Amino acid sequence: MALGKLYDYNNDFLVDVNYTFHNDTDAGWWGELVPRQHRPILDDTRYIIELADGRRGGCSLHKRVNRATMGAPSVFVYNFRGRGLLR
């Protein structure tokens, strides 16, 4: 997993994320991410993701899995999906 950043759609920093990028085409791109700190993230809300190489793009997130480990707070895995080019 690579290290990226997640911003709200007003470009305010929210949280560092570990992400896996699965696809990048002209039609769209997607992947999975795990926040590195606990922050409230809403499903189907627009966010901006910044990848390790500095490219950024608008995306929506959908909560996929709750990875619970004994004695630790829940960690959620999110699918992200974006359209257009990453810049």
The first five atom37 places (N, CA, C, CB, O) and aatype in JSON, in Angstrom:
{
  "aatype": [12, 0, 10, 7, 11, 10, 18, 3, 18, 2, 2, 3, 13, 10, 19, 3, 19, 2, 18, 16, 13, 8, 2, 3, 16, 3, 0, 7, 17, 17, 7, 6, 10, 19, 14, 1, 5, 8, 1, 14, 9, 10, 3, 3, 16, 1, 18, 9, 9, 6, 10, 0, 3, 7, 1, 1, 7, 7, 4, 15, 10, 8, 11, 1, 19, 2, 1, 0, 16, 12, 7, 0, 14, 15, 19, 13, 19, 18, 2, 13, 1, 7, 1, 7, 10, 10, 1],
  "atom_mask": [
    [1, 1, 1, 1, 1],
    [1, 1, 1, 1, 1],
    [1, 1, 1, 1, 1],
    [1, 1, 1, 0, 1],
    [1, 1, 1, 1, 1],
    [1, 1, 1, 1, 1],
    [1, 1, 1, 1, 1],
    [1, 1, 1, 1, 1],
    [1, 1, 1, 1, 1],
    [1, 1, 1, 1, 1],
    [1, 1, 1, 1, 1],
    [1, 1, 1, 1, 1],
    [1, 1, 1, 1, 1],
    [1, 1, 1, 1, 1],
    [1, 1, 1, 1, 1],
    [1, 1, 1, 1, 1],
    [1, 1, 1, 1, 1],
    [1, 1, 1, 1, 1],
    [1, 1, 1, 1, 1],
    [1, 1, 1, 1, 1],
    [1, 1, 1, 1, 1],
    [1, 1, 1, 1, 1],
    [1, 1, 1, 1, 1],
    [1, 1, 1, 1, 1],
    [1, 1, 1, 1, 1],
    [1, 1, 1, 1, 1],
    [1, 1, 1, 1, 1],
    [1, 1, 1, 0, 1],
    [1, 1, 1, 1, 1],
    [1, 1, 1, 1, 1],
    [1, 1, 1, 0, 1],
    [1, 1, 1, 1, 1],
    [1, 1, 1, 1, 1],
    [1, 1, 1, 1, 1],
    [1, 1, 1, 1, 1],
    [1, 1, 1, 1, 1],
    [1, 1, 1, 1, 1],
    [1, 1, 1, 1, 1],
    [1, 1, 1, 1, 1],
    [1, 1, 1, 1, 1],
    [1, 1, 1, 1, 1],
    [1, 1, 1, 1, 1],
    [1, 1, 1, 1, 1],
    [1, 1, 1, 1, 1],
    [1, 1, 1, 1, 1],
    [1, 1, 1, 1, 1],
    [1, 1, 1, 1, 1],
    [1, 1, 1, 1, 1],
    [1, 1, 1, 1, 1],
    [1, 1, 1, 1, 1],
    [1, 1, 1, 1, 1],
    [1, 1, 1, 1, 1],
    [1, 1, 1, 1, 1],
    [1, 1, 1, 0, 1],
    [1, 1, 1, 1, 1],
    [1, 1, 1, 1, 1],
    [1, 1, 1, 0, 1],
    [1, 1, 1, 0, 1],
    [1, 1, 1, 1, 1],
    [1, 1, 1, 1, 1],
    [1, 1, 1, 1, 1],
    [1, 1, 1, 1, 1],
    [1, 1, 1, 1, 1],
    [1, 1, 1, 1, 1],
    [1, 1, 1, 1, 1],
    [1, 1, 1, 1, 1],
    [1, 1, 1, 1, 1],
    [1, 1, 1, 1, 1],
    [1, 1, 1, 1, 1],
    [1, 1, 1, 1, 1],
    [1, 1, 1, 0, 1],
    [1, 1, 1, 1, 1],
    [1, 1, 1, 1, 1],
    [1, 1, 1, 1, 1],
    [1, 1, 1, 1, 1],
    [1, 1, 1, 1, 1],
    [1, 1, 1, 1, 1],
    [1, 1, 1, 1, 1],
    [1, 1, 1, 1, 1],
    [1, 1, 1, 1, 1],
    [1, 1, 1, 1, 1],
    [1, 1, 1, 0, 1],
    [1, 1, 1, 1, 1],
    [1, 1, 1, 0, 1],
    [1, 1, 1, 1, 1],
    [1, 1, 1, 1, 1],
    [1, 1, 1, 1, 1]
  ],
  "atom_positions": [
    [[0.84, -1.19, 0.0], [0.0, 0.0, 0.0], [0.88, 1.25, 0.0], [-0.96, 0.0, 1.22], [1.95, 1.27, 0.61]],
    [[0.42, 2.27, -0.69], [1.14, 3.54, -0.77], [0.51, 4.54, 0.2], [1.11, 4.1, -2.22], [-0.62, 4.37, 0.65]],
    [[1.27, 5.58, 0.52], [0.79, 6.6, 1.44], [0.27, 7.8, 0.65], [1.92, 7.04, 2.41], [0.98, 8.34, -0.21]],
    [[-0.96, 8.21, 0.94], [-1.56, 9.37, 0.29], [-2.24, 10.25, 1.31], [0.0, 0.0, 0.0], [-2.1, 10.06, 2.52]],
    [[-2.99, 11.23, 0.81], [-3.71, 12.16, 1.69], [-5.14, 12.3, 1.19], [-3.01, 13.55, 1.74], [-5.41, 12.2, -0.01]],
    [[-6.04, 12.52, 2.12], [-7.44, 12.73, 1.79], [-7.85, 14.11, 2.25], [-8.34, 11.64, 2.44], [-7.55, 14.52, 3.37]],
    [[-8.54, 14.84, 1.35], [-9.01, 16.2, 1.62], [-10.52, 16.23, 1.43], [-8.31, 17.23, 0.68], [-11.07, 15.44, 0.66]],
    [[-11.2, 17.16, 2.13], [-12.6, 17.36, 1.82], [-12.69, 18.15, 0.52], [-13.35, 18.1, 2.99], [-11.66, 18.57, -0.02]],
    [[-13.89, 18.36, 0.01], [-14.01, 18.99, -1.3], [-13.72, 20.49, -1.27], [-15.39, 18.75, -1.85], [-13.69, 21.14, -2.32]],
    [[-13.51, 21.05, -0.07], [-13.07, 22.45, 0.05], [-11.56, 22.54, 0.11], [-13.68, 23.11, 1.3], [-10.99, 23.6, 0.34]],
    [[-10.9, 21.38, -0.11], [-9.45, 21.28, -0.14], [-8.81, 21.4, 1.25], [-8.89, 22.35, -1.03], [-7.64, 21.77, 1.36]],
    [[-9.57, 21.08, 2.32], [-9.04, 21.06, 3.67], [-8.57, 19.64, 4.0], [-10.12, 21.54, 4.7], [-9.3, 18.68, 3.79]],
    [[-7.34, 19.51, 4.5], [-6.77, 18.21, 4.81], [-7.6, 17.49, 5.86], [-5.33, 18.36, 5.28], [-8.0, 18.09, 6.86]],
    [[-7.87, 16.19, 5.63], [-8.61, 15.38, 6.6], [-7.73, 14.35, 7.28], [-9.76, 14.68, 5.91], [-7.65, 14.31, 8.51]],
    [[-7.05, 13.51, 6.48], [-6.34, 12.37, 7.08], [-5.35, 11.79, 6.08], [-7.35, 11.28, 7.54], [-5.57, 11.83, 4.87]],
    [[-4.25, 11.23, 6.61], [-3.34, 10.43, 5.78], [-4.0, 9.08, 5.56], [-1.93, 10.28, 6.45], [-4.69, 8.56, 6.44]],
    [[-3.77, 8.5, 4.39], [-4.37, 7.21, 4.05], [-3.32, 6.28, 3.45], [-5.56, 7.39, 3.08], [-2.38, 6.73, 2.79]],
    [[-3.5, 5.0, 3.68], [-2.8, 3.96, 2.93], [-3.75, 3.54, 1.83], [-2.36, 2.74, 3.85], [-4.93, 3.28, 2.09]],
    [[-3.28, 3.46, 0.6], [-4.18, 3.13, -0.5], [-3.55, 2.14, -1.46], [-4.59, 4.39, -1.24], [-2.33, 2.02, -1.55]],
    [[-4.41, 1.45, -2.16], [-4.03, 0.59, -3.28], [-4.8, 1.1, -4.48], [-4.33, -0.94, -2.99], [-6.03, 1.21, -4.44]],
    [[-4.09, 1.42, -5.54], [-4.69, 1.97, -6.75], [-4.87, 0.83, -7.73], [-3.81, 3.12, -7.35], [-3.89, 0.16, -8.07]],
    [[-6.09, 0.59, -8.2], [-6.37, -0.57, -9.04], [-6.49, -0.27, -10.52], [-7.61, -1.21, -8.58], [-6.18, -1.14, -11.34]],
    [[-6.92, 0.89, -10.89], [-7.17, 1.14, -12.31], [-7.08, 2.62, -12.61], [-8.55, 0.59, -12.72], [-7.5, 3.46, -11.81]],
    [[-6.51, 2.94, -13.77], [-6.4, 4.35, -14.19], [-6.62, 4.4, -15.69], [-5.01, 4.96, -13.81], [-5.73, 4.04, -16.46]],
    [[-7.8, 4.83, -16.11], [-8.11, 4.99, -17.53], [-8.68, 6.38, -17.73], [-9.12, 3.89, -18.02], [-8.93, 7.1, -16.76]],
    [[-8.87, 6.77, -18.96], [-9.48, 8.06, -19.25], [-10.91, 8.13, -18.73], [-9.45, 8.33, -20.76], [-11.41, 9.21, -18.4]],
    [[-11.58, 6.98, -18.66], [-12.97, 6.95, -18.22], [-13.1, 7.03, -16.71], [-13.64, 5.7, -18.73], [-14.14, 7.48, -16.21]],
    [[-12.09, 6.6, -15.97], [-12.19, 6.64, -14.52], [-11.09, 5.84, -13.86], [0.0, 0.0, 0.0], [-10.27, 5.21, -14.52]],
    [[-11.1, 5.87, -12.55], [-10.1, 5.17, -11.75], [-10.69, 4.8, -10.42], [-8.83, 6.03, -11.56], [-11.68, 5.4, -9.98]],
    [[-10.1, 3.81, -9.76], [-10.63, 3.35, -8.48], [-9.56, 2.64, -7.69], [-11.83, 2.43, -8.7], [-8.47, 2.34, -8.19]],
    [[-9.87, 2.36, -6.43], [-8.95, 1.65, -5.56], [-9.56, 1.48, -4.19], [0.0, 0.0, 0.0], [-10.77, 1.65, -3.99]],
    [[-8.7, 1.15, -3.23], [-9.11, 0.98, -1.84], [-8.2, 1.82, -0.96], [-9.06, -0.52, -1.42], [-7.03, 2.02, -1.28]],
    [[-8.76, 2.31, 0.14], [-7.93, 3.06, 1.08], [-8.31, 2.75, 2.51], [-8.05, 4.55, 0.82], [-9.43, 2.34, 2.81]],
    [[-7.34, 2.95, 3.4], [-7.53, 2.78, 4.83], [-6.99, 4.03, 5.51], [-6.81, 1.48, 5.36], [-5.8, 4.33, 5.37]],
    [[-7.82, 4.78, 6.23], [-7.32, 5.96, 6.95], [-6.3, 5.55, 8.0], [-8.48, 6.73, 7.61], [-6.46, 4.52, 8.65]],
    [[-5.25, 6.35, 8.17], [-4.22, 6.05, 9.16], [-4.62, 6.5, 10.56], [-2.92, 6.7, 8.76], [-4.04, 6.03, 11.55]],
    [[-5.59, 7.4, 10.66], [-6.13, 7.83, 11.95], [-7.65, 7.74, 11.85], [-5.66, 9.29, 12.32], [-8.23, 7.77, 10.76]],
    [[-8.29, 7.63, 13.0], [-9.75, 7.56, 12.99], [-10.32, 8.96, 12.71], [-10.29, 7.01, 14.34], [-10.09, 9.89, 13.49]],
    [[-11.04, 9.09, 11.63], [-11.74, 10.33, 11.26], [-13.1, 9.96, 10.69], [-10.91, 11.18, 10.23], [-13.21, 8.93, 10.02]],
    [[-14.12, 10.75, 10.95], [-15.41, 10.45, 10.33], [-15.35, 10.69, 8.82], [-16.54, 11.31, 10.98], [-15.01, 11.78, 8.37]],
    [[-15.69, 9.67, 8.07], [-15.73, 9.75, 6.61], [-17.11, 9.28, 6.19], [-14.58, 8.89, 5.93], [-17.54, 8.19, 6.57]],
    [[-17.79, 10.09, 5.41], [-19.16, 9.79, 4.99], [-19.18, 9.07, 3.65], [-19.98, 11.08, 4.92], [-18.44, 9.43, 2.74]],
    [[-20.03, 8.06, 3.54], [-20.23, 7.38, 2.26], [-20.84, 8.34, 1.24], [-21.13, 6.13, 2.44], [-21.63, 9.23, 1.58]],
    [[-20.46, 8.14, -0.01], [-21.03, 8.86, -1.15], [-20.92, 10.38, -1.02], [-22.48, 8.49, -1.3], [-21.78, 11.11, -1.53]],
    [[-19.89, 10.85, -0.36], [-19.57, 12.27, -0.28], [-18.33, 12.5, -1.12], [-19.36, 12.74, 1.21], [-17.47, 11.63, -1.19]],
    [[-18.21, 13.66, -1.75], [-17.06, 13.94, -2.6], [-15.85, 14.32, -1.75], [-17.39, 15.08, -3.6], [-15.94, 15.13, -0.82]],
    [[-14.72, 13.73, -2.09], [-13.44, 14.0, -1.45], [-12.39, 14.2, -2.53], [-13.04, 12.85, -0.49], [-12.65, 13.97, -3.71]],
    [[-11.22, 14.63, -2.13], [-10.07, 14.73, -3.04], [-8.98, 13.83, -2.46], [-9.57, 16.23, -3.2], [-8.63, 13.94, -1.29]],
    [[-8.45, 12.95, -3.31], [-7.35, 12.1, -2.88], [-6.07, 12.57, -3.56], [-7.65, 10.61, -3.2], [-6.06, 12.89, -4.75]],
    [[-5.0, 12.6, -2.78], [-3.68, 12.92, -3.33], [-2.85, 11.66, -3.24], [-3.0, 14.12, -2.57], [-2.66, 11.1, -2.15]],
    [[-2.34, 11.2, -4.38], [-1.55, 9.99, -4.44], [-0.1, 10.27, -4.08], [-1.63, 9.36, -5.83], [0.31, 11.43, -4.0]],
    [[0.66, 9.22, -3.87], [2.07, 9.35, -3.46], [2.89, 10.12, -4.49], [2.68, 7.97, -3.24], [3.88, 10.76, -4.13]],
    [[2.51, 10.06, -5.76], [3.26, 10.76, -6.81], [2.81, 12.21, -7.0], [3.12, 10.02, -8.13], [3.28, 12.89, -7.91]],
    [[1.89, 12.69, -6.14], [1.45, 14.08, -6.18], [0.22, 14.32, -7.02], [0.0, 0.0, 0.0], [-0.35, 15.41, -6.96]],
    [[-0.22, 13.33, -7.81], [-1.44, 13.52, -8.6], [-2.64, 13.57, -7.67], [-1.62, 12.39, -9.65], [-2.67, 12.91, -6.63]],
    [[-3.64, 14.38, -8.05], [-4.85, 14.54, -7.25], [-6.07, 14.41, -8.12], [-4.85, 15.9, -6.53], [-6.03, 14.67, -9.33]],
    [[-7.17, 14.01, -7.49], [-8.43, 13.93, -8.2], [-9.59, 13.81, -7.25], [0.0, 0.0, 0.0], [-9.43, 13.35, -6.12]],
    [[-10.76, 14.22, -7.7], [-11.97, 14.11, -6.91], [-12.5, 12.69, -6.95], [0.0, 0.0, 0.0], [-12.46, 12.03, -7.99]],
    [[-12.99, 12.22, -5.81], [-13.5, 10.85, -5.74], [-14.63, 10.77, -4.72], [-12.38, 9.86, -5.38], [-14.82, 11.67, -3.9]],
    [[-15.37, 9.69, -4.79], [-16.35, 9.38, -3.76], [-15.9, 8.11, -3.06], [-17.79, 9.22, -4.37], [-15.21, 7.28, -3.65]],
    [[-16.28, 7.96, -1.8], [-15.87, 6.82, -1.0], [-17.09, 5.99, -0.6], [-15.11, 7.28, 0.25], [-18.18, 6.52, -0.41]],
    [[-16.86, 4.7, -0.49], [-17.9, 3.8, -0.01], [-17.28, 2.83, 0.98], [-18.58, 3.05, -1.2], [-16.34, 2.11, 0.64]],
    [[-17.81, 2.81, 2.2], [-17.29, 1.93, 3.25], [-17.5, 0.48, 2.84], [-17.98, 2.22, 4.62], [-18.6, 0.08, 2.46]],
    [[-16.44, -0.3, 2.91], [-16.51, -1.68, 2.48], [-16.42, -2.67, 3.62], [-15.41, -1.95, 1.5], [-17.27, -3.55, 3.74]],
    [[-15.41, -2.56, 4.46], [-15.16, -3.58, 5.47], [-14.75, -2.92, 6.78], [-14.07, -4.56, 5.0], [-14.09, -1.88, 6.78]],
    [[-15.13, -3.52, 7.87], [-14.68, -3.11, 9.19], [-13.66, -4.14, 9.64], [-15.87, -2.98, 10.22], [-14.01, -5.28, 9.92]],
    [[-12.39, -3.74, 9.7], [-11.34, -4.64, 10.16], [-11.18, -4.47, 11.67], [-9.99, -4.36, 9.43], [-10.47, -3.58, 12.12]],
    [[-11.83, -5.3, 12.43], [-11.74, -5.21, 13.89], [-10.62, -6.11, 14.39], [-13.09, -5.59, 14.56], [-10.51, -7.27, 13.98]],
    [[-9.8, -5.58, 15.25], [-8.77, -6.39, 15.9], [-8.97, -6.28, 17.39], [-7.33, -5.93, 15.5], [-9.42, -5.25, 17.89]],
    [[-8.65, -7.32, 18.1], [-8.91, -7.34, 19.54], [-8.19, -6.19, 20.25], [-8.49, -8.68, 20.14], [-6.98, -6.01, 20.08]],
    [[-8.93, -5.44, 21.03], [-8.35, -4.39, 21.84], [-8.02, -3.11, 21.09], [0.0, 0.0, 0.0], [-7.5, -2.16, 21.7]],
    [[-8.29, -3.05, 19.8], [-7.98, -1.85, 19.02], [-9.27, -1.3, 18.43], [-6.95, -2.17, 17.89], [-10.21, -2.05, 18.19]],
    [[-9.32, 0.02, 18.19], [-10.52, 0.58, 17.55], [-10.71, 0.02, 16.15], [-10.43, 2.12, 17.5], [-9.75, -0.44, 15.52]],
    [[-11.92, 0.07, 15.67], [-12.24, -0.41, 14.33], [-11.5, 0.39, 13.27], [-13.74, -0.34, 14.09], [-11.33, 1.6, 13.39]],
    [[-11.06, -0.31, 12.25], [-10.42, 0.33, 11.1], [-11.28, -0.02, 9.89], [-8.92, -0.15, 10.91], [-11.57, -1.18, 9.64]],
    [[-11.67, 1.0, 9.15], [-12.53, 0.77, 8.0], [-11.73, 0.82, 6.71], [-13.66, 1.79, 7.97], [-10.79, 1.6, 6.57]],
    [[-12.13, -0.03, 5.77], [-11.57, -0.02, 4.42], [-12.62, 0.61, 3.53], [-11.17, -1.47, 3.94], [-13.8, 0.26, 3.62]],
    [[-12.21, 1.52, 2.67], [-13.12, 2.22, 1.77], [-12.72, 1.97, 0.34], [-13.14, 3.72, 2.06], [-11.53, 1.93, 0.01]],
    [[-13.71, 1.79, -0.54], [-13.47, 1.83, -1.97], [-13.56, 3.29, -2.39], [-14.5, 0.94, -2.75], [-14.45, 4.01, -1.93]],
    [[-12.66, 3.73, -3.26], [-12.8, 5.07, -3.82], [-12.92, 4.95, -5.33], [-11.58, 5.97, -3.44], [-12.37, 4.04, -5.95]],
    [[-13.65, 5.88, -5.9], [-13.88, 5.9, -7.35], [-13.88, 7.34, -7.82], [-15.22, 5.19, -7.72], [-14.52, 8.2, -7.22]],
    [[-13.15, 7.59, -8.91], [-13.09, 8.92, -9.47], [-13.24, 8.89, -10.97], [0.0, 0.0, 0.0], [-13.09, 7.84, -11.6]],
    [[-13.53, 10.05, -11.54], [-13.66, 10.18, -12.99], [-12.75, 11.28, -13.48], [-15.11, 10.46, -13.4], [-12.41, 12.2, -12.73]],
    [[-12.37, 11.19, -14.71], [-11.5, 12.21, -15.28], [-10.04, 11.91, -15.01], [0.0, 0.0, 0.0], [-9.69, 10.87, -14.44]],
    [[-9.2, 12.82, -15.41], [-7.76, 12.63, -15.27], [-7.29, 13.04, -13.89], [-7.01, 13.43, -16.33], [-7.81, 13.98, -13.29]],
    [[-6.3, 12.32, -13.39], [-5.64, 12.72, -12.16], [-4.58, 13.75, -12.53], [-5.01, 11.49, -11.41], [-3.82, 13.54, -13.47]],
    [[-4.53, 14.85, -11.8], [-3.55, 15.91, -12.12], [-2.68, 16.2, -10.94], [-4.26, 17.19, -12.55], [-1.8, 17.06, -11.02]]
  ]
}
